[in-house]
């Protein structure tokens, strides 16, 4: 008999810090990029960081560079969907600037509540 042991890795590794896991593995929390845009618990900067990590070349599908397959994701996502989500964040940020408001996550001390009304 061999002393070889098989180590079962978790399906979706966790750091124990939800915010970090969302950035490192967005597909654990979101099925598609538009879900990130709609997550008003996060600041615009956090949403942008999550989408940017999803769009990175590290997630590129070798045989089809226009797809991104995030580690542990349910399915590949088109780069165009990620870019559309980033454009939507730009639109939201422009709206804040028009109103003279500071975008923030609802839980932060700078939150004005207007983001939750969208």
N, C-alpha and C positions, 0 to 999 in steps of 0.2 A: 504494500500500500504506500501511496505517496503522501507526503505531508503538505501537499498543495491545497491551499484554501481558496475558495471562490469568494470574493468580496462583492457584495451586491451594492452598487452605487445607488443613491436616491435618484428617482426619476427627475426631480427638479431640485437641484441643490439650493440651499438657503443659507444666508449669512446670519439670520436671526434679526436682521434689521430690515424691516419692510421697505423703507425708502430706498435703501441700497439695492435690495432685490428687484424693485421695480425698475431701477436704472440698468442693472446688469442683465436682467432677464424679463424684459417687458411682456413677453408672450405668456409668462406665468399669470399675469394679471389682466391682460387685454387681448381680445381676440383679433382686433384690427386697429389700425392707427386712429380712426375716428373715435374709438373708445377712450384713447388717451386725451384727445381734445375735450371730450365731455366730462372728464374727471376733474370737477371743480374743487376737489379737496387739495389739488396741487396748484402751485403757482405756475404762471406762464413759463418761467425759466425751467422749472422742474419738468413740465410737459415737453418743452422743447428738447431738453437733455435726453429724456426717454425716447422721443421720436428720432433724435439724432443717433442714439446708440443703435436703434433698430435699423436705421438706414445705412449704418456703417458697412464698409466693405467686408468686415469680419463676418457679417451675416449673409454675404452674397452666395447665391447658389452657383456653383462652378459652371454647370452646363447651361445656365440661363441667367446671365448677369443682371437682368431686369427684375429678378425675384430676390427677396430676402427671406431666409429661413432662420429665424432667431432660435437659439438653442432652446430646446424643449417646447417649441411652439407647436400648435395643432396643425398648422398648414403654412406654406410659404405665403408671403405678402408681396404684392407688386410695389416696386419702388414708387411708382406714380401715386399710390394710395398714401404712402408716407409723406411724399412731397405735398400732396393736397392737404394733408393734416397740418403740416408746417405752415402752409399758406393760410389756413384757417386761423392758426394762432397769430399770424401776422395781422390778419383782419381784426381779430379780437383786441390785439394790442393797439392797433390804430384807433379803434373805437374808444378805448380807455384814454388815449392821448387826446382825442377829440373832446371827451367829457372832462378832461383834466383830472382823471382819477388815477390812482396807483393800483395796478393789478397785484393781487396777492391771494394766497390760499386762505380760505375762510377761517382756519384755525390760528392764523398769525395775528399779531397785534395791529397790523396795518390793514386788516380786512375791513372792507366797508359794507359787505353784504350784497353789493350790486352784481357781483359775479354769479351769485346763486340765483338771481332773478332771470338770467338768460334762458 
